Structures are given as structure tokens and as C-alpha cells.
Amino acid sequence: MFLLAALCLLVSSCGYSTTRLLPSNYRTIYIEPFKNRIPITEEISDQEEYKTSLPELDRKVTRAVINQFLFDGNLRITTKPEQADLLLDGEITDFSRQDLRRQDDNTVEEYRLNLTASVIVRDRQHAVIFQEPSLIGDTTYFLSGSLAKSETAAVEDLLTDFSKRVVERVIENW
């Protein structure tokens, strides 16, 4: 009876596994500093004359992605590209702030922030493992009310969302 109960539990388990999704030959990653390729002098529409960017956005994105890989723990970060099994290269192509909700007097109540980047991961022989031309991170925030937060806090949420998406694509791409 005990053996039958154990067999039933084994067969009906949820399928969670602690094994790595990555191939065993990938243990380290080098993250090239992200490049800011947002064409800030390019006109985009009648409502917004020029594209938006943030100071040191490339540095902040790079730091967020490194921190997320450290938190994930599946790959070790190396500071030397020649010692890395994987090389991650990214270019920020867009940062936008869109108003989502307005009050009756036309003041903005809620914004959405989007960050778009091109991400390429290569192996030691520089063969492309995967390429994502438009990886997007986003967040929303309110300017007033109980859910209000500053744009600085919203940018931190945006960086967290984007870096999680990058790590998920690298780790779960197999």
C-alpha cells in the first residue's frame, strides 16, 4: 500500500526541477556595456518633437542587467570577455514616456515608461546564440493618489522589468 501511494505521488508531481536549463558548457557571461543608440535629435510626431532619453541610461541598464544575472545565479559574471562562455551585447534603441490617463482638466494622471533594446548573445566562437532586435521592458506609474510614485522610482521599476526579461531570454532560451 505504501509503495502504491509513493508511486502515485511520484507520477502526480508538479514537474518542478532544480536542474539547469543552460547547456553545461555555459557557466560564465561577459556583459558588454549597453550602448545608447536613441536618436534624440530625430523628430517623431506633432505631440513630441524629439525622442526622450535619460542621463546615463546606458550605464543604468548595464548595471541592472548585471545585478539581475547575479541575483539569478545561473551564470557567473566575468569582467574579461576572453574568459566568458557567453558574450552579451546590447544597444538601447528607444525610451518613451506615454501618458495613459488624464484628468478632466487634461493633466496627466498615469504614465507608461518603455525601454527598447537590441540584445545579442554569442558564444566564445562569436556564433550567435540568440538575437532579439526589440526587447521591451515597461512599467506604469501614477502621479497622485495612493499608488503615486516618482519618475525616479518608476525608472527603477522599468530597469528591473527590462533586466528580468534579458536574463529570462538568456537562461530560458534553451
CYANA upper distance limits for C-alpha pairs under 8 A (distance plus 0.5 A):
  1 MET  CA      5 ALA  CA      6.80
  2 PHE  CA      6 ALA  CA      6.69
  3 LEU  CA      7 LEU  CA      6.64
  4 LEU  CA      8 CYS  CA      6.74
  5 ALA  CA      9 LEU  CA      6.79
  6 ALA  CA     10 LEU  CA      6.66
  7 LEU  CA     11 VAL  CA      6.68
  8 CYS  CA     12 SER  CA      6.59
  9 LEU  CA     13 SER  CA      6.54
 20 ARG  CA     74 ASN  CA      7.90
 21 LEU  CA    171 ILE  CA      7.12
 21 LEU  CA    172 GLU  CA      6.88
 21 LEU  CA    174 TRP  CA      6.93
 22 LEU  CA     26 TYR  CA      7.11
 22 LEU  CA    171 ILE  CA      6.71
 22 LEU  CA    172 GLU  CA      7.95
 22 LEU  CA    174 TRP  CA      6.85
 23 PRO  CA    174 TRP  CA      8.34
 25 ASN  CA     85 ASP  CA      7.89
 26 TYR  CA     75 LEU  CA      8.02
 26 TYR  CA     85 ASP  CA      5.86
 26 TYR  CA     86 LEU  CA      7.28
 27 ARG  CA     74 ASN  CA      7.93
 27 ARG  CA     75 LEU  CA      5.68
 27 ARG  CA     76 ARG  CA      6.78
 27 ARG  CA     84 ALA  CA      8.47
 27 ARG  CA     85 ASP  CA      6.86
 28 THR  CA     75 LEU  CA      5.56
 28 THR  CA     76 ARG  CA      5.07
 28 THR  CA     77 ILE  CA      6.27
 28 THR  CA     78 THR  CA      6.93
 28 THR  CA     83 GLN  CA      8.25
 28 THR  CA     84 ALA  CA      5.61
 28 THR  CA     85 ASP  CA      5.73
 28 THR  CA     86 LEU  CA      6.84
 29 ILE  CA     75 LEU  CA      6.77
 29 ILE  CA     76 ARG  CA      6.67
 29 ILE  CA     77 ILE  CA      5.69
 29 ILE  CA     78 THR  CA      6.51
 29 ILE  CA     81 PRO  CA      8.49
 29 ILE  CA     84 ALA  CA      5.54
 29 ILE  CA     85 ASP  CA      6.35
 29 ILE  CA     86 LEU  CA      5.11
 29 ILE  CA     87 LEU  CA      6.17
 29 ILE  CA     88 LEU  CA      7.65
 30 TYR  CA     77 ILE  CA      6.45
 30 TYR  CA     78 THR  CA      5.77
 30 TYR  CA     79 THR  CA      6.71
 30 TYR  CA     80 LYS  CA      7.25
 30 TYR  CA     81 PRO  CA      5.96
 30 TYR  CA     84 ALA  CA      6.06
 30 TYR  CA     85 ASP  CA      8.40
 30 TYR  CA     86 LEU  CA      6.82
 30 TYR  CA     87 LEU  CA      5.41
 30 TYR  CA     88 LEU  CA      6.68
 31 ILE  CA     62 THR  CA      8.11
 31 ILE  CA     66 ILE  CA      7.68
 31 ILE  CA     77 ILE  CA      8.08
 31 ILE  CA     78 THR  CA      8.44
 31 ILE  CA     79 THR  CA      8.39
 31 ILE  CA     87 LEU  CA      6.61
 31 ILE  CA     88 LEU  CA      5.36
 31 ILE  CA     89 ASP  CA      6.91
 32 GLU  CA     62 THR  CA      8.41
 32 GLU  CA     87 LEU  CA      7.77
 32 GLU  CA     88 LEU  CA      6.48
 32 GLU  CA     89 ASP  CA      5.69
 32 GLU  CA     90 GLY  CA      7.71
 33 PRO  CA     58 ASP  CA      7.83
 33 PRO  CA     59 ARG  CA      7.57
 33 PRO  CA     62 THR  CA      6.09
 33 PRO  CA     89 ASP  CA      7.80
 33 PRO  CA     90 GLY  CA      7.87
 34 PHE  CA     58 ASP  CA      5.76
 34 PHE  CA     59 ARG  CA      7.45
 34 PHE  CA     61 VAL  CA      7.39
 34 PHE  CA     62 THR  CA      6.09
 34 PHE  CA     89 ASP  CA      7.22
 34 PHE  CA     90 GLY  CA      5.36
 34 PHE  CA     91 GLU  CA      5.86
 34 PHE  CA     92 ILE  CA      7.32
 35 LYS  CA     58 ASP  CA      6.20
 35 LYS  CA     90 GLY  CA      7.00
 35 LYS  CA     91 GLU  CA      5.17
 35 LYS  CA     92 ILE  CA      6.52
 36 ASN  CA     57 LEU  CA      7.77
 36 ASN  CA     58 ASP  CA      5.94
 36 ASN  CA     91 GLU  CA      6.41
 36 ASN  CA     92 ILE  CA      5.37
 36 ASN  CA     93 THR  CA      7.32
 37 ARG  CA     91 GLU  CA      6.68
 37 ARG  CA     92 ILE  CA      6.00
 37 ARG  CA     93 THR  CA      5.65
 37 ARG  CA     94 ASP  CA      8.21
 38 ILE  CA     51 LYS  CA      7.98
 38 ILE  CA     53 SER  CA      7.75
 38 ILE  CA     92 ILE  CA      6.97
 38 ILE  CA     93 THR  CA      5.36
 38 ILE  CA     94 ASP  CA      5.90
 38 ILE  CA     95 PHE  CA      7.98
 39 PRO  CA     51 LYS  CA      7.35
 39 PRO  CA     93 THR  CA      8.39
 40 ILE  CA     50 TYR  CA      6.53
 40 ILE  CA     51 LYS  CA      5.27
 40 ILE  CA     52 THR  CA      6.80
 40 ILE  CA     53 SER  CA      7.55
 41 THR  CA     50 TYR  CA      6.37
 41 THR  CA     51 LYS  CA      7.35
 42 GLU  CA     50 TYR  CA      6.19
 42 GLU  CA     51 LYS  CA      7.03
 43 GLU  CA     48 GLU  CA      8.19
 43 GLU  CA     49 GLU  CA      5.65
 43 GLU  CA     50 TYR  CA      5.18
 43 GLU  CA     51 LYS  CA      7.41
 44 ILE  CA     48 GLU  CA      6.92
 44 ILE  CA     49 GLU  CA      6.41
 44 ILE  CA     50 TYR  CA      6.38
 44 ILE  CA     51 LYS  CA      7.20
 45 SER  CA     49 GLU  CA      6.31
 45 SER  CA     50 TYR  CA      8.32
 51 LYS  CA     94 ASP  CA      8.45
 51 LYS  CA     95 PHE  CA      8.16
 51 LYS  CA     96 SER  CA      7.88
 52 THR  CA     95 PHE  CA      6.62
 52 THR  CA     96 SER  CA      6.55
 52 THR  CA     97 ARG  CA      8.14
 53 SER  CA     57 LEU  CA      7.79
 53 SER  CA     94 ASP  CA      8.38
 53 SER  CA     95 PHE  CA      6.33
 53 SER  CA     96 SER  CA      8.09
 56 GLU  CA     60 LYS  CA      6.79
 57 LEU  CA     61 VAL  CA      6.59
 58 ASP  CA     62 THR  CA      6.70
 58 ASP  CA     92 ILE  CA      7.60
 59 ARG  CA     63 ARG  CA      6.68
 60 LYS  CA     64 ALA  CA      6.61
 60 LYS  CA    159 LEU  CA      8.14
 61 VAL  CA     65 VAL  CA      6.68
 61 VAL  CA    159 LEU  CA      6.74
 61 VAL  CA    163 SER  CA      7.95
 62 THR  CA     66 ILE  CA      6.72
 63 ARG  CA     67 ASN  CA      6.60
 64 ALA  CA     68 GLN  CA      6.64
 64 ALA  CA    159 LEU  CA      6.64
 64 ALA  CA    160 THR  CA      7.04
 64 ALA  CA    163 SER  CA      6.38
 65 VAL  CA     69 PHE  CA      6.80
 65 VAL  CA    162 PHE  CA      8.47
 65 VAL  CA    163 SER  CA      5.12
 65 VAL  CA    164 LYS  CA      8.05
 65 VAL  CA    166 VAL  CA      7.68
 65 VAL  CA    167 VAL  CA      7.88
 66 ILE  CA     70 LEU  CA      6.75
 66 ILE  CA     77 ILE  CA      7.87
 67 ASN  CA     71 PHE  CA      6.61
 68 GLN  CA     72 ASP  CA      6.53
 68 GLN  CA    160 THR  CA      8.29
 68 GLN  CA    163 SER  CA      6.59
 68 GLN  CA    164 LYS  CA      6.89
 68 GLN  CA    167 VAL  CA      7.37
 69 PHE  CA     73 GLY  CA      6.64
 69 PHE  CA     74 ASN  CA      7.93
 69 PHE  CA     75 LEU  CA      7.23
 69 PHE  CA     76 ARG  CA      8.10
 69 PHE  CA     77 ILE  CA      7.88
 69 PHE  CA    167 VAL  CA      6.79
 70 LEU  CA     75 LEU  CA      8.16
 70 LEU  CA     76 ARG  CA      7.57
 70 LEU  CA     77 ILE  CA      7.66
 72 ASP  CA    167 VAL  CA      8.31
 74 ASN  CA    171 ILE  CA      7.95
 78 THR  CA     83 GLN  CA      7.50
 78 THR  CA     84 ALA  CA      6.88
 80 LYS  CA     84 ALA  CA      7.36
 81 PRO  CA     87 LEU  CA      7.45
 82 GLU  CA    124 ARG  CA      8.28
 84 ALA  CA    124 ARG  CA      7.42
 85 ASP  CA    123 ASP  CA      6.30
 85 ASP  CA    124 ARG  CA      5.97
 86 LEU  CA    121 VAL  CA      7.09
 86 LEU  CA    122 ARG  CA      6.14
 86 LEU  CA    123 ASP  CA      5.08
 86 LEU  CA    124 ARG  CA      6.70
 87 LEU  CA    121 VAL  CA      6.01
 87 LEU  CA    122 ARG  CA      5.64
 87 LEU  CA    123 ASP  CA      6.68
 87 LEU  CA    124 ARG  CA      7.86
 88 LEU  CA    119 VAL  CA      7.57
 88 LEU  CA    120 ILE  CA      6.30
 88 LEU  CA    121 VAL  CA      5.01
 88 LEU  CA    122 ARG  CA      7.10
 89 ASP  CA    119 VAL  CA      6.32
 89 ASP  CA    120 ILE  CA      5.78
 89 ASP  CA    121 VAL  CA      6.91
 90 GLY  CA    117 ALA  CA      7.04
 90 GLY  CA    118 SER  CA      5.99
 90 GLY  CA    119 VAL  CA      4.93
 90 GLY  CA    120 ILE  CA      6.86
 91 GLU  CA    117 ALA  CA      5.83
 91 GLU  CA    118 SER  CA      5.68
 91 GLU  CA    119 VAL  CA      7.17
 92 ILE  CA    115 LEU  CA      8.02
 92 ILE  CA    116 THR  CA      6.52
 92 ILE  CA    117 ALA  CA      4.63
 92 ILE  CA    118 SER  CA      6.94
 93 THR  CA    115 LEU  CA      8.45
 93 THR  CA    116 THR  CA      6.12
 93 THR  CA    117 ALA  CA      5.59
 93 THR  CA    118 SER  CA      7.44
 94 ASP  CA    114 ASN  CA      8.22
 94 ASP  CA    115 LEU  CA      6.31
 94 ASP  CA    116 THR  CA      5.46
 94 ASP  CA    117 ALA  CA      7.32
 95 PHE  CA    113 LEU  CA      7.81
 95 PHE  CA    114 ASN  CA      6.12
 95 PHE  CA    115 LEU  CA      5.11
 95 PHE  CA    116 THR  CA      6.89
 96 SER  CA    112 ARG  CA      8.48
 96 SER  CA    113 LEU  CA      6.18
 96 SER  CA    114 ASN  CA      5.73
 96 SER  CA    115 LEU  CA      7.22
 97 ARG  CA    111 TYR  CA      7.02
 97 ARG  CA    112 ARG  CA      6.18
 97 ARG  CA    113 LEU  CA      5.19
 97 ARG  CA    114 ASN  CA      7.14
 98 GLN  CA    111 TYR  CA      6.00
 98 GLN  CA    112 ARG  CA      5.66
 98 GLN  CA    113 LEU  CA      7.05
 99 ASP  CA    108 VAL  CA      6.81
 99 ASP  CA    109 GLU  CA      8.25
 99 ASP  CA    110 GLU  CA      6.51
 99 ASP  CA    111 TYR  CA      4.94
 99 ASP  CA    112 ARG  CA      6.85
100 LEU  CA    108 VAL  CA      8.22
100 LEU  CA    109 GLU  CA      8.13
100 LEU  CA    110 GLU  CA      5.88
100 LEU  CA    111 TYR  CA      5.81
100 LEU  CA    112 ARG  CA      7.03
101 ARG  CA    108 VAL  CA      6.57
101 ARG  CA    109 GLU  CA      5.84
101 ARG  CA    110 GLU  CA      5.52
101 ARG  CA    111 TYR  CA      7.68
102 ARG  CA    106 ASN  CA      5.93
102 ARG  CA    107 THR  CA      5.98
102 ARG  CA    108 VAL  CA      4.92
102 ARG  CA    109 GLU  CA      5.61
102 ARG  CA    110 GLU  CA      7.57
103 GLN  CA    107 THR  CA      5.99
103 GLN  CA    108 VAL  CA      6.89
103 GLN  CA    109 GLU  CA      6.76
108 VAL  CA    143 LEU  CA      8.14
109 GLU  CA    142 PHE  CA      6.28
109 GLU  CA    143 LEU  CA      6.03
109 GLU  CA    144 SER  CA      7.22
110 GLU  CA    140 THR  CA      7.50
110 GLU  CA    141 TYR  CA      6.12
110 GLU  CA    142 PHE  CA      4.83
110 GLU  CA    143 LEU  CA      6.61
111 TYR  CA    140 THR  CA      6.06
111 TYR  CA    141 TYR  CA      5.98
111 TYR  CA    142 PHE  CA      6.96
111 TYR  CA    143 LEU  CA      8.45
112 ARG  CA    138 ASP  CA      7.51
112 ARG  CA    139 THR  CA      6.21
112 ARG  CA    140 THR  CA      4.72
112 ARG  CA    141 TYR  CA      7.02
113 LEU  CA    138 ASP  CA      5.96
113 LEU  CA    139 THR  CA      5.93
113 LEU  CA    140 THR  CA      6.65
113 LEU  CA    154 ALA  CA      8.29
113 LEU  CA    155 VAL  CA      8.03
113 LEU  CA    158 LEU  CA      7.44
114 ASN  CA    136 ILE  CA      7.22
114 ASN  CA    137 GLY  CA      6.26
114 ASN  CA    138 ASP  CA      4.94
114 ASN  CA    139 THR  CA      7.35
114 ASN  CA    158 LEU  CA      7.84
115 LEU  CA    136 ILE  CA      6.04
115 LEU  CA    137 GLY  CA      5.68
115 LEU  CA    138 ASP  CA      6.80
115 LEU  CA    158 LEU  CA      7.91
115 LEU  CA    162 PHE  CA      7.78
116 THR  CA    134 SER  CA      6.29
116 THR  CA    135 LEU  CA      6.02
116 THR  CA    136 ILE  CA      4.98
116 THR  CA    137 GLY  CA      7.08
117 ALA  CA    133 PRO  CA      7.39
117 ALA  CA    134 SER  CA      5.95
117 ALA  CA    135 LEU  CA      5.84
117 ALA  CA    136 ILE  CA      7.13
118 SER  CA    131 GLN  CA      8.15
118 SER  CA    132 GLU  CA      6.21
118 SER  CA    133 PRO  CA      4.73
118 SER  CA    134 SER  CA      5.70
118 SER  CA    135 LEU  CA      6.65
119 VAL  CA    131 GLN  CA      6.36
119 VAL  CA    132 GLU  CA      5.69
119 VAL  CA    133 PRO  CA      6.76
119 VAL  CA    134 SER  CA      8.19
119 VAL  CA    135 LEU  CA      7.58
119 VAL  CA    166 VAL  CA      8.43
120 ILE  CA    128 VAL  CA      7.58
120 ILE  CA    129 ILE  CA      8.23
120 ILE  CA    130 PHE  CA      6.52
120 ILE  CA    131 GLN  CA      4.93
120 ILE  CA    132 GLU  CA      6.86
120 ILE  CA    133 PRO  CA      8.50
121 VAL  CA    128 VAL  CA      6.50
121 VAL  CA    129 ILE  CA      6.00
121 VAL  CA    130 PHE  CA      6.01
121 VAL  CA    131 GLN  CA      6.92
121 VAL  CA    170 VAL  CA      8.12
122 ARG  CA    126 HIS  CA      5.54
122 ARG  CA    127 ALA  CA      5.78
122 ARG  CA    128 VAL  CA      4.90
122 ARG  CA    129 ILE  CA      5.62
122 ARG  CA    130 PHE  CA      7.69
123 ASP  CA    127 ALA  CA      6.07
123 ASP  CA    128 VAL  CA      7.21
123 ASP  CA    129 ILE  CA      7.05
130 PHE  CA    173 ASN  CA      8.37
135 LEU  CA    162 PHE  CA      8.47
135 LEU  CA    165 ARG  CA      8.29
135 LEU  CA    166 VAL  CA      8.20
136 ILE  CA    162 PHE  CA      7.04
136 ILE  CA    165 ARG  CA      8.50
137 GLY  CA    158 LEU  CA      6.66
137 GLY  CA    159 LEU  CA      7.86
137 GLY  CA    161 ASP  CA      5.98
137 GLY  CA    162 PHE  CA      4.58
137 GLY  CA    163 SER  CA      8.37
137 GLY  CA    165 ARG  CA      7.68
138 ASP  CA    158 LEU  CA      5.86
138 ASP  CA    161 ASP  CA      7.04
138 ASP  CA    162 PHE  CA      7.52
139 THR  CA    154 ALA  CA      7.36
139 THR  CA    157 ASP  CA      7.02
139 THR  CA    158 LEU  CA      5.83
139 THR  CA    161 ASP  CA      8.02
140 THR  CA    154 ALA  CA      7.64
141 TYR  CA    147 LEU  CA      8.05
141 TYR  CA    148 ALA  CA      7.11
141 TYR  CA    149 LYS  CA      6.85
141 TYR  CA    150 SER  CA      8.43
141 TYR  CA    151 GLU  CA      8.16
141 TYR  CA    154 ALA  CA      6.78
142 PHE  CA    147 LEU  CA      6.57
142 PHE  CA    148 ALA  CA      5.08
142 PHE  CA    149 LYS  CA      6.74
143 LEU  CA    148 ALA  CA      5.45
143 LEU  CA    149 LYS  CA      6.74
143 LEU  CA    150 SER  CA      7.60
144 SER  CA    148 ALA  CA      5.18
144 SER  CA    149 LYS  CA      8.13
149 LYS  CA    153 ALA  CA      6.83
149 LYS  CA    154 ALA  CA      7.34
150 SER  CA    154 ALA  CA      6.83
151 GLU  CA    155 VAL  CA      6.54
152 THR  CA    156 GLU  CA      6.96
153 ALA  CA    157 ASP  CA      6.91
154 ALA  CA    158 LEU  CA      6.62
155 VAL  CA    159 LEU  CA      6.63
156 GLU  CA    160 THR  CA      6.71
157 ASP  CA    161 ASP  CA      6.67
158 LEU  CA    162 PHE  CA      6.62
159 LEU  CA    163 SER  CA      6.49
160 THR  CA    164 LYS  CA      6.61
161 ASP  CA    165 ARG  CA      6.88
162 PHE  CA    166 VAL  CA      6.87
163 SER  CA    167 VAL  CA      6.75
164 LYS  CA    168 GLU  CA      6.53
165 ARG  CA    169 ARG  CA      6.65
166 VAL  CA    170 VAL  CA      6.86
167 VAL  CA    171 ILE  CA      6.45
168 GLU  CA    172 GLU  CA      5.97
168 GLU  CA    173 ASN  CA      8.10
169 ARG  CA    173 ASN  CA      5.85
